[in-house]
Amino acid sequence: MAAVVGLTIVKKMHYRGDNNEEYSNQYWLTGSIPADSTAWKALADALIAAEKLVYTGDVWTVRAYGYDSDAVDATSVWSYDYEAATATVPGTLAQGSGILCPGDDAVWVRWKTSRTNSRGKPIYLRKYFHLAVATSGTGDNRDTVLAAQKTALNAFGTKLMDGSFLAARTIRSQTHAETILTRDASSYVTTRTLKRRGRRPS
C-alpha cells in the first residue's frame, strides 16, 4: 500500500427523468499528500475549475473525495459536499449552436503512457464526460464532437500532463507513477451507459 493522491469528483445531471443522476471521475495525481482539509479543498477546487470547462451548465459538481492510498479498498480521508454548502459548480462550456446529446453519450480525453500491455499495445489513462455536445443534429455532424468541446478536452488533457496544474501535479494511474507521452480527445461522440438496461423480454 503506497501513498498516492486520489480525488473523486462527483457530478449531477438530468437523466431519464431523474434530476439528480450522479456520475463521477476519479483521478490519481503525483505530488505529496495534502497536509490538511484546507489543502485538500484547494486541490479539489483547482481540479474542478479545470474540469468544468469541458461540459456545459447542464452538469454540475456536487461532492469531492480525497484518498491517500493506492489500495483498492482504500477509504477517503477527506470529503467535501458542495451541494450542502450551497456551492455547487456548474460546467461553463458554451453550447453555442451545438446539440446536447442523450445522457448515455459521452466524450473522452486520454493520456498515452509509456507502458504497454502483454500484447505490446500502449496503455492509456482515459476520462469520460457527460454531456456530450454534437456539432449539429443532422448528417455526420450528429456524431461529431462540437469543436469547442474538443478544444476544451485537449486543453484539460494538456494541463494534467505538462506541469501547469496546481503544484505542478500531473496525472498518473492508481498504481504506477506514469511517464505520459501524449494526450488526445474524442472527435466523435461515444457511449458510456450510466445505468444497466434490463434484459429484453423473451
N, C-alpha and C positions, 0 to 999 in steps of 0.2 A: 504494500500500500504506500504509494508515493504522494507527496504533496503536489497539488496542481490546482490552478484556479478555474473553477467551473461556474458558469452562470446560465440559468434558465430564464428566458423571457417569455411570459405568458400574455397572449393577446386574445381579444374578443372580437366577434364579428356576427353579422346576421347570416343564418344558415338554416335552410329547410324549416322555416317558421320559428326558429329559436333565435331570439335576440341576444342571447348570451353564450353562443357557441365559443368554446375556447380551443386554441391550439398554441403550441409553443415551439421555440427553438432553443437548443442547448449549445452553448459554446464552451470550449476549453481554450484557455489563454496562457501564454508564457508570463513570467514575472512572479514576484513574491505574493504571498497570501496577504490580502488587505488586513491592516493592523486592527481595525475596529469597525463598528457599524457605520460610522461616517465614511470610512474609506470604501467599504463595500457599496454603499449607496452612491458614492461618486463614480465608482466603476460601472455600476448598473446604469446610472443616468447617462454616462458617456456612450455606452453601448446602445441604449435605447435611442439616443439622439442621432446616432449614425444609422441605426436600423430603420427608423421611422421614415426615412427619405425614400425607401423603396416601395412603400404601399400607401394607398390613399387613406383619407379620413374615415373610410368605412370600416377600418380596423384600428383598434386602439389597445395600448398596453395597459394591463391591469395588475400584474404582480411580477416579482422577480425573486429568484432563489440563488444563493451562493453556496458553493461547495469547495472544500479544501483538500479533497482526496480523490484519487482516481479509482477507488474501489467501486465495483459495480453496484453494491448495495449501500453506498455512502448516503448519509442523510445530510440535508442542508444545514449549514452552520449560521446562515443569515437569510432573512427574507424581508420583503417589504411589500405591503399591499397598497398600491397606488390608488385603487378604487376606494378603499376605506378612507384614504387620506384625501379623497376628492381631488386627485391629481393624476387621473388617467392621461395617457399620452397618445393622441391620435396620429395616424400617419399623415404625412404632408405632401406626398406625391400628387401633383395636379393631374386629374383625369383628362382634362382638355377634351379633345374630340374622340378620345379612346372609349372603348366599350368595356364595362366591368363584366368579367366572366363569372360563371357559376362558382359557388363556394368550393367545390372539389377541384377546380382548376387552380394551378399554381405556376409560379415562376421560380427559377433557382439561380443561385450563384455557387460556383465550385472553385476549389483550390487544388491544383495538381501538386502532389507531394513527390519527393524523391524516391519514395518506396514503391515497390511493385509486389503484386501478389504471386502466388506459386506458378502462375502461367506467364509471368513476366509482364503483365498489364499494369499500367500506372494505378496507384491508389489515390483517390480524390476525397477531399472533405467537401460536403455539399449541404447547403441550407435551402429549404423550400419556403416560399412566402405566398400567402393569400392576402388580398385577392389579386389575381392576375388581371392585367388590363390589355386587351387586344387592340390592334391598330384600328379596326373597324369591325362591323358585324357582317360583312359581305366578302365573298370570294376567298382567296388565300389569306387575306388580311384578318379573317376571323381567328386565325391561329397564330398570327404574327404578334409578338410582344410589342406594345407601344414603345417607340424609340426612347422616350423619356424614362420609362421604367427600366429598360435595358441599360441605359446610361447610368441610372442610379444604382443598379445592381453591380455594375462593373466598378463604380466608384467605391461602393461599400466593400467589395472584394479587395480592391487595392488598399483601402485603409487598414484592413485587418492583416495585411501581409508586408506593408512597406515601412512599418515603424512609426507611422504618423498618428496611430491611435494612442489613447491615454497611457502615459508612462512607457511608451514605445512597445507596448504589449502586442504580440502577434498571435494569430490563430494557430492552434495545434489540435491533435486528436487527444482523446482521453488518456491514452497510454503511451503516446510517442511524442517526443519533442521534435516536431517536424522541420524539415527543410522544404519550404514552399517554393515551387518553381514558377508557376504562373497562376492566373485566375481567369475565369470566363463566366459568362452569364447566358441564360437561355434566350434563344432567338424566337422560339415558338412556345406557346402555352402548353403545359403538360398537365398531368393529373396526379394528385396526391389525395386520395379519398380520406375524408375526415371521419366517416363512420362506416362501419361494415354494413353492407346490404344483406338482408336475409336471403335465404335460398328461394329460387323461383319455384312456384307451385308446380307439382308434377302433373 
